[in-house]
Amino acid sequence: MIQEKYSKIESLAVDIGFQAAPLDPSILQADQRVREMCAENRCRKYDASWSCPPACGPLDVLSQKMHSYSDGILLTSVIPIDGDYDLDGIRKGEILHKKNFDTLVRQTRILFSNCMPLGAGSCSRCVKCTYPDAPCRFPDKLYPSMEACGLFVSRVCDQCGLKYNNGPGTITFVSLILF
């Protein structure tokens, strides 16, 4: 039954435009070093977003939750850009990936209501996040980033057989869903 549902999710993911691979949650290793990189706050979302640390929860709790699932799917979007400094192309690619991911999460929740989506980077739905002053405006669309869960994204891609570095003129966005 799970395999049949996985096949439906994978087929939809590919139709949407993702590259997809099955993911065994047991390979996911929450690493404190990733959280330490988050705390360096280069993206300016640390302690500023419900989807990022510390608001998304302690690493050990997230790790335990990830390992409570039996299956998953890893998803990548490979976006063409005009060089490393094509910030407009990178931003448009991020928006497209997140929009497609939201669509897939909605469909996955029909089959697996208790799935655990992990997004690419911080949530960007609101111009200004309500954290920490008020609850999230969209709690049903809130999911932590893979990095917030302590995952080395490139390592997860390698373990699942999907390329993270797709060469010059591209950027890769990665998300996953556990079910």
Residue frames as a rotation matrix with the C-alpha (Angstrom) as fourth column:
MET 1
0.564 0.826 0.000 0.00
0.826 -0.564 0.000 0.00
0.000 0.000 -1.000 0.00
ILE 2
0.463 -0.465 -0.754 2.77
0.105 -0.816 0.568 2.47
-0.880 -0.342 -0.329 0.88
GLN 3
-0.596 -0.735 0.324 4.62
0.391 0.088 0.916 1.60
-0.702 0.672 0.235 -2.34
GLU 4
-0.126 0.651 0.749 1.49
0.983 -0.018 0.181 2.35
0.131 0.759 -0.638 -4.37
LYS 5
0.838 0.420 -0.347 1.03
0.494 -0.855 0.157 5.69
-0.231 -0.303 -0.925 -2.61
TYR 6
0.038 -0.908 -0.418 4.75
0.141 -0.409 0.902 6.47
-0.989 -0.094 0.112 -3.01
SER 7
-0.563 -0.244 0.790 4.45
0.762 0.217 0.610 5.79
-0.320 0.945 0.064 -6.75
LYS 8
0.453 0.801 0.393 1.58
0.870 -0.493 0.001 8.28
0.194 0.341 -0.920 -6.96
ILE 9
0.763 -0.231 -0.604 3.60
0.165 -0.834 0.527 10.93
-0.625 -0.502 -0.598 -5.12
GLU 10
-0.299 -0.950 0.088 6.68
0.286 -0.001 0.958 10.29
-0.910 0.312 0.272 -7.25
SER 11
-0.289 0.264 0.920 4.66
0.957 0.108 0.270 10.48
-0.029 0.958 -0.284 -10.47
LEU 12
0.792 0.610 0.039 3.08
0.607 -0.792 0.065 13.77
0.070 -0.028 -0.997 -9.41
ALA 13
0.457 -0.706 -0.541 6.47
0.141 -0.543 0.828 15.14
-0.878 -0.455 -0.149 -8.33
VAL 14
-0.555 -0.677 0.482 7.97
0.554 0.131 0.822 14.39
-0.620 0.724 0.303 -11.75
ASP 15
0.071 0.682 0.728 4.91
0.973 -0.207 0.099 15.87
0.218 0.701 -0.679 -13.49
ILE 16
0.870 0.240 -0.430 5.33
0.389 -0.871 0.300 19.06
-0.303 -0.429 -0.851 -11.46
GLY 17
0.775 -0.615 0.144 8.97
-0.219 -0.476 -0.852 19.29
0.593 0.629 -0.503 -12.53
PHE 18
0.503 -0.595 0.627 10.98
-0.784 -0.009 0.621 17.76
-0.364 -0.804 -0.471 -9.69
GLN 19
-0.187 -0.539 -0.821 13.69
-0.410 0.802 -0.433 15.18
0.893 0.256 -0.371 -9.89
ALA 20
0.480 0.495 0.724 12.67
-0.866 0.136 0.481 12.64
0.140 -0.858 0.494 -7.26
ALA 21
-0.386 -0.578 -0.719 14.24
-0.302 0.816 -0.493 9.74
0.872 0.027 -0.489 -5.41
PRO 22
0.678 0.581 -0.450 13.04
0.206 0.437 0.876 7.47
0.705 -0.686 0.177 -2.63
LEU 23
-0.232 -0.709 0.666 14.45
-0.576 -0.452 -0.681 8.33
0.784 -0.542 -0.303 0.77
ASP 24
0.215 0.188 -0.958 14.91
0.608 0.742 0.282 6.00
0.764 -0.644 0.045 3.73
PRO 25
0.755 0.155 0.637 14.52
-0.258 -0.823 0.505 8.21
0.603 -0.546 -0.582 6.84
SER 26
0.877 -0.446 -0.177 17.13
0.398 0.470 0.788 6.13
-0.269 -0.762 0.590 8.68
ILE 27
0.089 -0.896 0.435 19.86
0.940 -0.069 -0.333 7.85
0.328 0.438 0.837 6.61
LEU 28
0.467 0.158 0.870 18.94
0.106 -0.987 0.123 11.28
0.878 0.035 -0.477 7.98
GLN 29
-0.002 -0.587 -0.810 21.54
0.971 0.193 -0.142 12.36
0.239 -0.787 0.569 10.48
ALA 30
0.896 0.309 0.318 20.79
0.205 -0.925 0.320 15.55
0.393 -0.222 -0.892 12.38
ASP 31
0.024 -0.987 -0.159 24.15
0.912 0.087 -0.401 17.24
0.409 -0.135 0.902 12.86
GLN 32
0.535 0.150 -0.831 24.77
0.679 -0.662 0.317 19.96
-0.503 -0.734 -0.456 15.41
ARG 33
-0.557 -0.818 -0.145 27.36
0.531 -0.485 0.695 21.51
-0.639 0.310 0.704 13.05
VAL 34
-0.480 0.479 0.735 24.55
0.706 -0.286 0.648 22.43
0.520 0.830 -0.201 10.64
ARG 35
0.624 0.722 -0.300 22.71
0.747 -0.437 0.502 24.16
0.231 -0.537 -0.811 13.48
GLU 36
0.106 -0.680 -0.726 25.91
0.610 -0.532 0.588 26.02
-0.785 -0.505 0.358 14.33
MET 37
-0.811 -0.326 0.487 26.04
0.585 -0.405 0.703 27.24
-0.032 0.854 0.519 10.72
CYS 38
0.132 0.930 0.344 22.45
0.762 -0.317 0.564 28.41
0.634 0.188 -0.751 11.12
ALA 39
0.611 0.105 -0.784 23.46
0.728 -0.464 0.505 30.33
-0.311 -0.880 -0.360 14.25
GLU 40
-0.556 -0.829 -0.059 26.06
0.698 -0.505 0.508 32.22
-0.451 0.241 0.859 12.19
ASN 41
0.228 0.880 -0.416 22.95
0.467 -0.474 -0.746 33.85
-0.854 -0.025 -0.519 10.69
ARG 42
-0.825 -0.563 -0.047 24.26
0.196 -0.362 0.911 34.47
-0.530 0.743 0.409 7.17
CYS 43
-0.604 0.671 0.429 20.70
0.642 0.092 0.761 34.21
0.471 0.735 -0.487 5.82
ARG 44
-0.899 0.188 0.396 19.37
-0.350 -0.853 -0.388 36.53
0.265 -0.487 0.832 8.53
LYS 45
0.065 0.963 -0.260 16.61
-0.450 0.261 0.854 34.07
0.891 0.062 0.450 9.47
TYR 46
-0.441 -0.270 -0.856 18.09
0.572 0.651 -0.500 32.59
0.692 -0.710 -0.132 12.64
ASP 47
-0.577 0.315 -0.754 15.86
0.729 -0.218 -0.649 33.52
-0.369 -0.924 -0.104 15.58
ALA 48
-0.747 0.306 -0.590 13.69
-0.404 -0.914 0.037 35.44
-0.528 0.266 0.806 13.10
SER 49
-0.313 0.624 -0.716 11.40
-0.822 0.200 0.533 32.80
0.475 0.756 0.450 11.50
TRP 50
0.373 0.567 0.735 9.08
-0.837 0.547 0.003 30.08
-0.400 -0.616 0.678 12.71
SER 51
0.966 0.040 -0.255 10.68
-0.177 0.822 -0.541 27.65
0.188 0.568 0.801 10.23
CYS 52
0.189 -0.980 -0.066 14.22
-0.059 0.056 -0.997 28.15
0.980 0.192 -0.047 11.52
PRO 53
-0.011 -0.275 -0.961 16.11
0.915 0.385 -0.120 27.63
0.403 -0.881 0.248 14.77
PRO 54
-0.979 -0.133 0.157 15.42
-0.205 0.700 -0.684 28.06
-0.018 -0.702 -0.712 17.55
ALA 55
-0.324 0.945 0.049 11.68
-0.894 -0.289 -0.343 28.41
-0.310 -0.155 0.938 16.81
CYS 56
0.103 0.396 -0.913 11.42
-0.771 0.612 0.178 25.13
0.629 0.685 0.368 14.86
GLY 57
0.931 0.319 0.179 12.40
-0.350 0.633 0.691 23.12
0.107 -0.706 0.700 17.92
PRO 58
0.240 -0.877 0.416 15.36
-0.704 0.138 0.697 21.32
-0.669 -0.460 -0.584 19.44
LEU 59
-0.214 -0.454 -0.865 17.49
-0.946 0.316 0.068 19.20
0.243 0.833 -0.497 17.13
ASP 60
-0.964 -0.174 0.201 17.00
-0.229 0.927 -0.298 16.01
-0.135 -0.333 -0.933 19.15
VAL 61
-0.191 0.970 0.151 13.20
-0.099 0.134 -0.986 16.37
-0.977 -0.203 0.071 18.97
LEU 62
0.374 0.282 -0.883 13.31
-0.857 -0.259 -0.446 16.98
-0.354 0.924 0.144 15.20
SER 63
-0.587 -0.672 -0.451 15.65
-0.778 0.623 0.083 14.03
0.225 0.400 -0.888 14.73
GLN 64
-0.814 0.347 0.466 13.35
-0.021 0.784 -0.621 11.74
-0.581 -0.515 -0.630 16.70
LYS 65
0.215 0.946 -0.243 10.37
-0.338 -0.162 -0.927 12.93
-0.916 0.282 0.285 14.64
MET 66
0.075 -0.245 -0.967 12.22
-0.997 -0.038 -0.068 12.37
-0.020 0.969 -0.247 11.32
HIS 67
-0.820 -0.519 -0.241 13.11
-0.520 0.852 -0.064 8.84
0.238 0.073 -0.968 12.40
SER 68
-0.479 0.730 0.487 9.51
-0.250 0.419 -0.873 8.04
-0.841 -0.540 -0.018 13.34
TYR 69
0.474 0.618 -0.627 8.64
-0.771 -0.053 -0.635 7.84
-0.426 0.784 0.451 9.61
SER 70
0.302 -0.298 0.905 9.22
0.168 0.952 0.258 4.74
-0.938 0.074 0.338 7.49
ASP 71
0.064 -0.208 0.976 9.48
0.984 0.178 -0.027 6.29
-0.168 0.962 0.216 4.02
GLY 72
0.232 0.034 -0.972 10.19
0.094 -0.996 -0.012 9.50
-0.968 -0.088 -0.234 2.21
ILE 73
0.555 -0.085 0.827 10.88
0.831 0.031 -0.555 11.22
0.021 0.996 0.088 -1.07
LEU 74
-0.197 -0.697 -0.689 13.72
0.432 -0.693 0.577 13.60
-0.880 -0.184 0.438 -1.89
LEU 75
0.660 0.546 0.516 12.97
0.725 -0.282 -0.629 16.33
-0.197 0.789 -0.582 -4.40
THR 76
-0.389 -0.788 -0.478 15.27
0.487 -0.616 0.619 18.61
-0.782 0.008 0.623 -6.35
SER 77
0.877 0.465 0.119 14.67
0.369 -0.493 -0.788 21.48
-0.308 0.735 -0.604 -8.74
VAL 78
-0.263 -0.959 0.101 17.59
0.772 -0.147 0.619 22.28
-0.579 0.241 0.779 -11.02
ILE 79
0.764 0.589 -0.265 17.18
0.405 -0.757 -0.513 25.89
-0.502 0.284 -0.817 -12.14
PRO 80
0.062 -0.745 0.664 19.21
0.954 -0.150 -0.258 27.50
0.292 0.650 0.702 -14.93
ILE 81
0.737 0.082 -0.671 20.76
0.364 -0.884 0.292 30.83
-0.569 -0.460 -0.682 -13.94
ASP 82
0.773 -0.479 0.417 23.02
0.222 -0.411 -0.884 33.38
0.595 0.776 -0.211 -15.63
GLY 83
-0.213 -0.970 0.118 26.05
0.052 -0.132 -0.990 32.90
0.976 -0.205 0.078 -13.40
ASP 84
-0.440 -0.104 -0.892 26.68
0.809 0.385 -0.444 32.93
0.390 -0.917 -0.086 -9.68
TYR 85
-0.889 0.020 -0.457 25.48
0.244 -0.826 -0.509 36.51
-0.387 -0.564 0.729 -9.26
ASP 86
-0.668 0.740 0.085 22.11
-0.077 -0.182 0.980 36.14
0.741 0.648 0.179 -11.02
LEU 87
-0.968 0.248 0.043 20.20
-0.042 0.010 -0.999 36.99
-0.249 -0.969 0.001 -7.86
ASP 88
-0.241 0.923 -0.301 16.96
-0.927 -0.311 -0.209 37.55
-0.287 0.229 0.930 -9.80
GLY 89
-0.034 0.165 -0.986 17.23
-0.639 0.755 0.149 34.11
0.768 0.635 0.080 -11.42
ILE 90
-0.854 -0.320 -0.410 18.06
0.110 0.660 -0.743 32.49
0.508 -0.680 -0.529 -8.09
ARG 91
-0.792 0.600 0.112 15.09
-0.381 -0.342 -0.859 34.16
-0.477 -0.723 0.500 -6.38
LYS 92
-0.001 0.812 -0.584 12.70
-0.998 0.035 0.052 33.19
0.063 0.583 0.810 -9.20
GLY 93
-0.312 -0.202 -0.928 13.98
-0.310 0.945 -0.102 29.61
0.898 0.256 -0.358 -8.98
GLU 94
-0.996 -0.047 -0.073 13.42
0.058 0.267 -0.962 29.55
0.065 -0.962 -0.264 -5.23
ILE 95
-0.450 0.892 -0.040 9.87
-0.757 -0.405 -0.513 30.86
-0.474 -0.201 0.858 -5.65
LEU 96
0.062 0.448 -0.892 9.11
-0.860 0.477 0.179 28.23
0.506 0.756 0.415 -8.31
HIS 97
-0.645 -0.373 -0.667 10.57
-0.037 0.887 -0.460 25.39
0.764 -0.272 -0.585 -6.21
LYS 98
-0.963 0.263 0.061 8.60
-0.073 -0.036 -0.997 26.43
-0.260 -0.964 0.054 -3.13
LYS 99
-0.201 0.926 -0.318 5.37
-0.946 -0.268 -0.183 26.85
-0.255 0.265 0.930 -5.11
ASN 100
-0.004 0.137 -0.991 5.77
-0.609 0.785 0.111 23.40
0.793 0.604 0.080 -6.64
PHE 101
-0.859 -0.364 -0.360 6.67
0.065 0.620 -0.782 21.95
0.507 -0.695 -0.510 -3.24
ASP 102
-0.707 0.673 0.217 3.52
-0.552 -0.332 -0.765 23.42
-0.443 -0.661 0.606 -1.68
THR 103
0.107 0.748 -0.655 1.46
-0.970 0.224 0.096 21.77
0.218 0.625 0.749 -4.43
LEU 104
-0.228 -0.269 -0.936 3.11
-0.231 0.949 -0.217 18.41
0.946 0.167 -0.278 -3.81
VAL 105
-0.991 -0.117 0.065 2.72
-0.083 0.156 -0.984 18.69
0.105 -0.981 -0.164 -0.04
ARG 106
-0.322 0.944 0.071 -1.02
-0.888 -0.275 -0.369 19.36
-0.329 -0.182 0.927 -0.43
GLN 107
0.302 0.416 -0.858 -1.37
-0.759 0.649 0.048 16.25
0.576 0.637 0.512 -2.61
THR 108
-0.560 -0.589 -0.583 0.80
-0.086 0.741 -0.667 14.14
0.824 -0.323 -0.465 -0.31
ARG 109
-0.879 0.242 0.411 -1.34
-0.453 -0.155 -0.878 15.09
-0.148 -0.958 0.246 2.68
ILE 110
0.168 0.939 -0.300 -4.33
-0.973 0.207 0.106 13.53
0.161 0.274 0.948 0.91
LEU 111
0.376 -0.113 -0.920 -2.51
-0.196 0.960 -0.198 10.18
0.906 0.255 0.339 0.98
PHE 112
-0.153 -0.531 -0.834 -0.51
0.836 0.380 -0.395 10.67
0.527 -0.758 0.386 4.19
SER 113
0.682 0.571 0.456 -2.20
0.299 -0.788 0.539 13.22
0.667 -0.231 -0.708 6.43
ASN 114
0.935 -0.335 -0.114 0.60
0.036 -0.231 0.972 13.10
-0.352 -0.914 -0.204 8.99
CYS 115
0.518 -0.789 0.330 3.53
0.759 0.247 -0.602 13.52
0.394 0.563 0.727 6.60
MET 116
0.508 -0.471 -0.722 6.53
0.397 -0.616 0.681 15.68
-0.765 -0.632 -0.126 7.53
PRO 117
0.762 -0.268 0.590 7.62
0.519 -0.292 -0.803 18.12
0.387 0.918 -0.083 4.82
LEU 118
0.224 -0.754 -0.617 11.07
0.535 -0.434 0.725 19.71
-0.814 -0.492 0.307 5.08
GLY 119
0.948 0.313 0.063 11.55
0.237 -0.559 -0.795 22.72
-0.214 0.768 -0.604 2.84
ALA 120
0.108 -0.890 0.443 14.39
0.913 -0.087 -0.398 24.39
0.393 0.448 0.803 1.01
GLY 121
-0.773 -0.482 0.412 15.66
0.290 -0.846 -0.447 27.21
0.564 -0.226 0.794 3.19
SER 122
-0.868 0.389 -0.308 13.58
0.174 -0.343 -0.923 29.41
-0.465 -0.855 0.230 5.39
CYS 123
0.049 0.964 0.261 9.89
0.943 0.041 -0.330 30.07
-0.329 0.263 -0.907 4.94
SER 124
-0.921 -0.369 -0.123 9.30
0.299 -0.874 0.382 33.13
-0.249 0.315 0.916 2.77
ARG 125
-0.214 0.931 0.294 5.49
0.950 0.129 0.284 33.37
0.227 0.340 -0.912 2.70
CYS 126
0.774 0.534 -0.340 5.29
0.621 -0.745 0.244 36.60
-0.123 -0.399 -0.908 4.66
VAL 127
0.485 -0.600 0.636 7.25
0.064 -0.701 -0.710 39.78
0.872 0.385 -0.302 4.10
LYS 128
-0.434 -0.564 0.702 7.83
-0.724 -0.245 -0.645 39.87
0.536 -0.788 -0.302 7.86
CYS 129
-0.337 0.242 -0.910 7.48
0.356 0.928 0.115 36.75
0.872 -0.285 -0.399 9.97
THR 130
0.563 0.656 0.503 5.37
-0.282 -0.419 0.863 37.06
0.777 -0.627 -0.051 13.13
TYR 131
0.512 -0.425 -0.747 8.07
0.748 0.648 0.143 35.26
0.423 -0.632 0.650 15.14
PRO 132
-0.820 0.071 -0.567 8.39
0.393 0.792 -0.468 35.63
0.416 -0.607 -0.678 18.13
ASP 133
-0.921 0.366 0.136 5.57
-0.381 -0.766 -0.517 38.08
-0.085 -0.528 0.845 18.82
ALA 134
0.085 0.996 0.028 2.59
-0.889 0.088 -0.450 36.16
-0.450 0.013 0.893 17.42
PRO 135
0.100 0.001 0.995 1.72
0.112 0.994 -0.012 32.70
-0.989 0.112 0.100 16.11
CYS 136
-0.895 -0.412 0.168 2.48
0.156 0.062 0.986 31.80
-0.417 0.909 0.008 12.51
ARG 137
-0.326 0.787 -0.523 -0.14
-0.788 -0.532 -0.310 33.15
-0.523 0.311 0.793 10.09
PHE 138
0.363 0.381 -0.850 -0.05
-0.849 0.510 -0.134 29.91
0.383 0.771 0.509 8.06
PRO 139
-0.089 -0.482 0.872 0.64
-0.842 0.504 0.192 27.04
-0.531 -0.717 -0.451 10.48
ASP 140
0.638 0.383 0.668 -0.71
-0.025 0.878 -0.478 24.44
-0.769 0.288 0.570 8.03
LYS 141
0.925 -0.354 0.141 1.89
0.153 0.008 -0.988 25.59
0.349 0.935 0.061 5.49
LEU 142
0.486 -0.771 0.413 4.77
-0.869 -0.475 0.137 25.89
0.091 -0.425 -0.901 7.94
TYR 143
0.946 -0.299 -0.123 7.54
0.311 0.946 0.089 23.34
0.090 -0.123 0.988 7.73
PRO 144
0.541 -0.812 -0.220 11.11
-0.181 -0.368 0.912 23.52
-0.821 -0.454 -0.346 8.91
SER 145
0.532 -0.486 -0.693 13.95
-0.820 -0.092 -0.565 23.69
0.211 0.869 -0.448 6.46
MET 146
0.771 -0.352 -0.531 16.18
0.251 0.934 -0.255 20.69
0.586 0.063 0.808 5.94
GLU 147
-0.259 -0.931 0.258 19.04
0.123 -0.297 -0.947 22.73
0.958 -0.214 0.192 7.40
ALA 148
-0.043 0.326 0.944 16.96
-0.871 -0.476 0.124 23.63
0.490 -0.817 0.304 10.48
CYS 149
0.913 0.394 0.105 16.66
-0.402 0.825 0.398 19.88
0.070 -0.406 0.911 11.08
GLY 150
0.347 -0.881 0.322 20.45
-0.557 0.082 0.827 19.62
-0.755 -0.466 -0.462 11.05
LEU 151
0.640 -0.043 0.767 20.73
0.466 0.815 -0.343 17.99
-0.611 0.577 0.542 7.64
PHE 152
-0.459 -0.758 -0.463 23.68
-0.249 -0.390 0.886 18.46
-0.853 0.523 -0.010 5.29
VAL 153
0.499 0.818 -0.285 21.59
-0.492 -0.003 -0.870 18.80
-0.713 0.575 0.401 2.15
SER 154
0.156 -0.504 -0.850 24.35
-0.961 0.120 -0.248 17.78
0.227 0.856 -0.465 -0.25
ARG 155
-0.825 -0.467 0.318 25.00
-0.546 0.803 -0.239 14.63
-0.144 -0.371 -0.917 1.79
VAL 156
-0.126 0.869 0.479 21.32
-0.190 0.452 -0.871 13.63
-0.974 -0.201 0.108 1.70
CYS 157
0.597 0.305 -0.742 21.32
-0.747 -0.126 -0.653 14.12
-0.292 0.944 0.153 -2.09
ASP 158
-0.344 -0.822 -0.454 24.42
-0.896 0.432 -0.102 11.94
0.279 0.372 -0.885 -2.44
GLN 159
-0.795 0.029 0.606 22.89
-0.339 0.807 -0.483 9.21
-0.503 -0.589 -0.632 -0.29
CYS 160
0.153 0.951 0.268 19.72
-0.046 0.278 -0.960 9.19
-0.987 0.134 0.087 -2.42
GLY 161
-0.303 -0.393 0.868 21.49
0.764 0.444 0.468 9.35
-0.569 0.805 0.166 -5.77
LEU 162
0.761 0.502 0.410 20.42
0.646 -0.644 -0.410 12.85
0.058 0.577 -0.815 -6.80
LYS 163
-0.267 -0.905 0.333 22.99
0.846 -0.385 -0.369 15.43
0.462 0.183 0.868 -7.85
TYR 164
0.442 0.305 -0.844 23.29
0.723 -0.678 0.134 18.51
-0.532 -0.669 -0.520 -5.66
ASN 165
-0.133 -0.559 -0.818 25.88
-0.277 -0.772 0.572 20.28
-0.952 0.303 -0.052 -7.78
ASN 166
0.504 0.460 0.731 24.57
0.552 0.479 -0.682 20.32
-0.664 0.748 -0.013 -11.33
GLY 167
-0.170 -0.751 0.638 27.34
0.982 -0.078 0.170 22.43
-0.078 0.655 0.751 -12.83
PRO 168
-0.861 -0.237 -0.449 27.85
0.230 -0.971 0.072 26.04
-0.453 -0.041 0.890 -13.85
GLY 169
-0.823 0.564 -0.061 24.80
-0.422 -0.537 0.730 28.01
0.379 0.627 0.681 -14.82
THR 170
0.032 0.861 -0.507 22.50
0.161 0.497 0.853 26.14
0.987 -0.108 -0.123 -12.42
ILE 171
-0.664 -0.114 0.739 21.28
-0.720 -0.166 -0.674 26.26
0.199 -0.980 0.028 -8.87
THR 172
-0.446 0.468 -0.763 19.65
0.193 0.883 0.429 23.31
0.874 0.044 -0.484 -7.12
PHE 173
-0.306 0.461 0.833 16.88
-0.921 -0.366 -0.136 23.57
0.242 -0.809 0.537 -4.53
VAL 174
-0.657 -0.037 -0.753 16.16
0.028 0.997 -0.074 20.53
0.754 -0.070 -0.654 -2.38
SER 175
-0.176 0.643 0.745 13.21
-0.980 -0.183 -0.074 19.52
0.089 -0.743 0.663 -0.20
LEU 176
-0.870 -0.040 -0.491 11.85
-0.065 0.997 0.034 16.25
0.489 0.062 -0.870 1.13
ILE 177
0.096 0.908 0.408 8.68
-0.915 -0.080 0.395 14.72
0.391 -0.412 0.823 2.48
LEU 178
-0.945 -0.328 -0.006 8.61
-0.286 0.832 -0.475 11.95
0.160 -0.447 -0.880 5.07
PHE 179
0.039 0.999 0.012 5.56
-0.931 0.032 0.364 9.71
0.364 -0.025 0.931 5.38
